[in-house]
């Protein structure tokens, strides 16, 4: 085993709970990019995603004693980040609704996010990635969460079931339906 | 297997988690429906695309910002705990005191506004007595007009006719009642 992974996540959080601040730094280094990928795919905004990841890791710091070793550390930290991301999306939705309602019917100078094809703007790889990201945003939140955790983060069904607090069968069914919806949305781009 | 079941098993088929019997059934459906084979391949490709999406990295200032926020929290938490006030039913003493005063004020004002109870609840108010009732004017106009009088006279005539009819009818009725009784 390499020096970097001499300790498991659970051992590190246990050491941090006993006051070892270096263990916290190690956990941050292990999870910052994984959480960033998860949250960015969820909210689709780099700045907001980074703020949410920071919030989640600050929560890990301030609420370290809330973690109990019955669950994996990754389950706990993904649950925190996922809840914060959902809260942010709800706030964003409220802001969008209120800003649209204040404009009134005669005001036409607002723009909703476009999903139109922008041919030639990106090279193929970036173009595909952008379209997939847009298609993910079209999914309902409960589908979006599970498909990111399964197909992008590559977590097990059991772990996803613990993170989203729904039975395993429901998780499997949601992932299947999310994939079909995503495929349908991507078909329109091709 | 129908279309609905096929779509329900598609992920399990791709991930090789179907039982042998179900897998055979699924593959039979695929052989019978070539378009569903295309759908399986398209879904397999979508999953692969998702797995190959690039990792999103945090910015270079991430750790510095995080350390600043953590440092803030480190000093903020003990200060909050030291200054924590004793709570009364979840309210601070000041809020609880003010709320009690408001409740007392409402009770007091409500009590003052309530009408006082007397021994006779339907007693005549002192200003209305037999002594201070105004007498009717002596030369005032008649209260009943001529048309009303004629209407009253007509009604009295009608009632006398009805009475006469009843007198004729009653002996006949008595006869019928007696007949029924005897039967």
HADDOCK unambig.tbl for C-alpha pairs under 7 A between the chains (distance, minus, plus):
assign (segid A and resid 32 and name CA) (segid B and resid 58 and name CA) 6.85 0.50 0.50
assign (segid A and resid 33 and name CA) (segid B and resid 56 and name CA) 6.38 0.50 0.50
assign (segid A and resid 33 and name CA) (segid B and resid 57 and name CA) 5.06 0.50 0.50
assign (segid A and resid 33 and name CA) (segid B and resid 58 and name CA) 5.99 0.50 0.50
assign (segid A and resid 36 and name CA) (segid B and resid 56 and name CA) 6.03 0.50 0.50
assign (segid A and resid 36 and name CA) (segid B and resid 57 and name CA) 6.37 0.50 0.50
assign (segid A and resid 36 and name CA) (segid B and resid 58 and name CA) 6.33 0.50 0.50
assign (segid A and resid 37 and name CA) (segid B and resid 55 and name CA) 5.75 0.50 0.50
assign (segid A and resid 37 and name CA) (segid B and resid 56 and name CA) 4.64 0.50 0.50
assign (segid A and resid 50 and name CA) (segid B and resid 58 and name CA) 6.54 0.50 0.50
assign (segid A and resid 54 and name CA) (segid B and resid 66 and name CA) 6.19 0.50 0.50
assign (segid A and resid 58 and name CA) (segid B and resid 70 and name CA) 6.14 0.50 0.50
assign (segid A and resid 129 and name CA) (segid B and resid 53 and name CA) 6.60 0.50 0.50
assign (segid A and resid 151 and name CA) (segid B and resid 47 and name CA) 6.37 0.50 0.50
assign (segid A and resid 151 and name CA) (segid B and resid 50 and name CA) 5.87 0.50 0.50
assign (segid A and resid 151 and name CA) (segid B and resid 51 and name CA) 5.59 0.50 0.50
assign (segid A and resid 152 and name CA) (segid B and resid 50 and name CA) 5.65 0.50 0.50
assign (segid A and resid 152 and name CA) (segid B and resid 51 and name CA) 5.00 0.50 0.50
assign (segid A and resid 176 and name CA) (segid B and resid 11 and name CA) 5.60 0.50 0.50
assign (segid A and resid 183 and name CA) (segid B and resid 43 and name CA) 6.38 0.50 0.50
assign (segid A and resid 183 and name CA) (segid B and resid 46 and name CA) 6.47 0.50 0.50
